[in-house]
């Protein structure tokens, strides 16, 4: 069954910055922080590490970074959706700037994901693209300017508010995440307080002096924001 995500949540991505045992080390750290702060944490894992991560963590919602749309049978070297599900994945990322898709491919992938009751985490470069993809009703939409991804400059608060409003105007139940350029817990807190359902990071964690401590800091910031939003009655 597709998991229901509590908001605000946090997303950890590792891309291809790390691999092997280091990925598992970071996943275990994220799992511990998810339990410590009682926050839902999505972990986008390399496909080859999904099973190992799922077997060694209890609280993470593990997503695949990509999948093809073929079905079991003939085919080779494609990423089989059923294989991802069997490994423990709960969803898939669609249209990341480093693995872009055409609109027909996005739709086909979302349709396949729905067959497997997968969460769909879609990415968009511009607000216009985000609104277009929102028409396909993914579970999560991450509108992040490609120029900021992997860097140290985060989206400004005006972009955060505008992108959230634009996406929610299409489907109010789409969760909107901000992730581009986030490098510390305060930014995580600020984005959520500005109206984002979540925040996430990849290079901001990997390039930190102490990535394990940064995972804890960022997830702790989500807890702080959740508590403050509750005090404000939001």
C-alpha positions as CSV (number, residue, x, y, z in Angstrom):
1,X,0.0,0.0,0.0
2,X,1.2,3.5,-0.8
3,X,2.3,5.2,2.4
4,X,0.6,8.3,3.6
5,X,3.2,11.0,4.3
6,X,2.9,13.2,7.3
7,X,3.8,16.8,6.7
8,X,6.1,18.5,7.1
9,X,8.6,15.8,6.0
10,X,12.2,15.7,4.9
11,X,13.8,14.1,1.9
12,X,17.4,12.8,1.7
13,X,18.9,12.2,-1.8
14,X,22.4,10.8,-2.4
15,X,22.4,10.7,-6.2
16,X,25.8,9.3,-7.3
17,X,27.9,11.3,-4.8
18,X,28.3,8.2,-2.7
19,X,27.9,4.5,-3.2
20,X,28.1,1.1,-1.4
21,X,28.5,1.0,2.4
22,X,28.5,4.8,2.6
23,X,24.9,5.0,1.3
24,X,23.8,2.5,3.9
25,X,25.6,4.5,6.6
26,X,23.7,7.6,5.6
27,X,20.4,5.8,5.4
28,X,20.8,4.4,8.9
29,X,21.6,7.9,10.2
30,X,18.4,9.2,8.5
31,X,16.4,6.3,9.9
32,X,17.6,7.1,13.4
33,X,16.8,10.8,13.0
34,X,13.3,10.0,11.6
35,X,12.7,8.0,14.8
36,X,14.3,10.6,17.1
37,X,12.3,13.5,15.8
38,X,9.2,11.6,14.8
39,X,9.4,13.0,11.2
40,X,8.6,11.1,8.0
41,X,11.8,10.9,5.9
42,X,12.0,10.0,2.3
43,X,15.3,8.5,1.1
44,X,16.0,8.5,-2.6
45,X,18.4,5.6,-3.0
46,X,20.5,4.2,-5.9
47,X,18.5,1.3,-7.4
48,X,21.3,-1.1,-6.5
49,X,21.1,-0.2,-2.8
50,X,17.3,-0.2,-2.3
51,X,16.9,-3.8,-1.0
52,X,19.8,-3.4,1.5
53,X,18.5,-0.1,2.8
54,X,15.0,-1.4,3.2
55,X,16.3,-4.5,5.1
56,X,18.3,-2.4,7.5
57,X,16.0,0.5,8.3
58,X,12.6,0.8,9.9
59,X,11.3,4.3,9.3
60,X,12.4,5.5,5.9
61,X,10.2,5.8,2.9
62,X,12.6,4.6,0.2
63,X,12.2,5.8,-3.4
64,X,13.9,4.8,-6.6
65,X,15.6,7.6,-8.6
66,X,14.1,6.4,-11.9
67,X,12.3,3.5,-13.5
68,X,11.4,2.4,-17.1
69,X,7.9,1.4,-18.1
70,X,8.5,-2.1,-19.5
71,X,6.7,-5.1,-18.0
72,X,8.1,-8.4,-16.8
73,X,9.3,-10.5,-19.7
74,X,11.8,-9.7,-22.5
75,X,14.1,-6.8,-22.0
76,X,17.5,-6.2,-20.5
77,X,19.3,-3.3,-18.7
78,X,16.0,-1.5,-18.1
79,X,14.9,-0.6,-14.6
80,X,11.9,-2.9,-14.1
81,X,9.1,-1.3,-11.9
82,X,8.1,-4.6,-10.4
83,X,11.8,-5.3,-9.5
84,X,11.9,-2.0,-7.6
85,X,8.8,-2.8,-5.7
86,X,10.1,-6.3,-4.8
87,X,13.3,-4.7,-3.5
88,X,11.2,-2.6,-1.1
89,X,10.8,0.8,-2.9
90,X,7.6,2.7,-2.1
91,X,7.8,5.1,-5.0
92,X,9.8,6.7,-7.8
93,X,11.3,10.0,-8.8
94,X,10.1,11.3,-12.2
95,X,11.8,14.0,-14.4
96,X,14.7,15.0,-12.2
97,X,16.9,17.5,-14.1
98,X,19.7,14.9,-14.3
99,X,17.3,12.4,-15.8
100,X,14.8,14.5,-17.7
101,X,11.7,13.1,-19.4
102,X,9.3,14.3,-22.1
103,X,5.7,15.0,-21.0
104,X,4.4,11.7,-22.6
105,X,7.2,9.8,-20.8
106,X,6.3,11.4,-17.5
107,X,2.6,10.5,-18.0
108,X,3.5,6.9,-19.0
109,X,5.8,6.5,-15.9
110,X,3.2,8.0,-13.6
111,X,0.6,5.6,-15.0
112,X,2.9,2.6,-14.4
113,X,3.7,3.8,-10.9
114,X,0.0,3.9,-10.1
115,X,-0.4,0.3,-11.2
116,X,2.1,-0.6,-8.4
117,X,0.6,1.8,-5.9
118,X,3.9,3.8,-5.9
119,X,4.4,7.3,-4.6
120,X,5.2,9.6,-7.5
121,X,7.9,12.3,-6.7
122,X,8.0,14.6,-9.7
123,X,10.5,17.4,-10.4
124,X,10.1,20.6,-12.4
125,X,12.5,23.3,-13.5
126,X,10.1,26.3,-13.8
127,X,6.8,27.2,-12.2
128,X,5.2,26.8,-15.7
129,X,6.5,23.3,-16.0
130,X,5.4,22.5,-12.4
131,X,1.9,23.6,-13.3
132,X,1.9,21.4,-16.4
133,X,3.2,18.4,-14.5
134,X,0.7,19.0,-11.7
135,X,-2.1,18.3,-14.2
136,X,-0.9,14.6,-14.1
137,X,-1.5,14.7,-10.3
138,X,1.8,13.3,-8.8
139,X,1.8,12.8,-5.1
140,X,4.8,15.2,-4.6
141,X,6.1,18.0,-6.8
142,X,9.6,19.5,-6.3
143,X,9.9,22.8,-8.3
144,X,13.5,23.6,-8.2
145,X,15.4,25.8,-10.7
146,X,18.0,23.6,-12.4
147,X,20.6,26.3,-12.1
148,X,20.5,26.0,-8.2
149,X,20.7,22.2,-8.0
150,X,23.9,21.0,-6.5
151,X,25.0,24.6,-5.6
152,X,25.0,26.6,-2.4
153,X,22.3,29.1,-3.3
154,X,18.8,28.2,-2.4
155,X,15.5,29.4,-3.9
156,X,14.3,32.7,-2.5
157,X,11.1,32.9,-0.4
158,X,9.2,34.6,-3.2
159,X,9.8,31.6,-5.4
160,X,8.8,29.2,-2.6
161,X,5.4,30.9,-2.1
162,X,4.7,31.4,-5.8
163,X,5.5,27.8,-6.6
164,X,3.4,26.4,-3.8
165,X,0.5,28.5,-4.7
166,X,0.7,27.6,-8.4
167,X,0.9,23.9,-7.8
168,X,-1.9,23.9,-5.1
169,X,-4.1,25.8,-7.5
170,X,-4.1,22.7,-9.8
171,X,-4.5,20.0,-7.1
172,X,-4.5,21.1,-3.5
173,X,-3.4,17.7,-2.2
174,X,-0.1,17.6,-4.1
175,X,2.7,17.9,-1.6
176,X,5.2,20.6,-2.6
177,X,8.8,20.2,-1.6
178,X,11.7,22.7,-1.9
179,X,15.2,21.2,-2.1
180,X,17.5,23.1,-4.5
181,X,20.6,24.6,-2.8
182,X,19.7,23.8,0.8
183,X,22.8,23.5,2.9
184,X,21.7,23.9,6.6
185,X,18.9,23.3,9.0
186,X,17.8,27.0,9.2
187,X,17.0,27.0,5.5
188,X,14.9,23.8,6.0
189,X,13.0,25.5,8.8
190,X,12.5,28.7,6.8
191,X,11.2,27.0,3.7
192,X,8.6,25.0,5.7
193,X,7.5,28.1,7.6
194,X,7.1,29.9,4.2
195,X,4.5,27.3,3.2
196,X,6.5,24.3,1.7
197,X,5.2,20.9,2.8
198,X,8.8,19.7,3.0
199,X,12.4,20.3,2.3
200,X,15.2,18.1,1.0
201,X,18.9,17.9,0.3
202,X,21.5,16.0,-1.5
203,X,24.8,17.9,-2.1
204,X,24.0,20.0,1.0
205,X,24.4,16.9,3.1
206,X,27.1,15.1,1.1
207,X,29.4,18.2,1.0
208,X,28.9,19.1,4.7
209,X,31.9,18.8,7.0
210,X,30.0,16.1,8.9
211,X,27.2,14.6,6.7
212,X,25.8,12.5,9.5
213,X,25.5,15.5,11.8
214,X,23.9,17.5,8.9
215,X,21.3,14.8,8.4
216,X,20.3,15.1,12.1
217,X,20.4,18.9,11.9
218,X,18.1,19.1,8.9
219,X,15.6,16.6,10.2
220,X,15.7,18.3,13.6
221,X,14.8,21.5,11.8
222,X,11.7,19.9,10.3
223,X,10.6,18.9,13.8
224,X,11.1,22.5,15.0
225,X,9.1,23.8,12.1
226,X,6.3,21.3,12.7
227,X,6.1,22.3,16.4
228,X,6.0,26.0,15.5
229,X,3.4,25.5,12.9
230,X,1.3,23.7,15.4
231,X,1.6,26.5,17.9
232,X,0.4,28.9,15.1
233,X,-2.6,26.6,14.5
234,X,-1.5,25.7,10.9
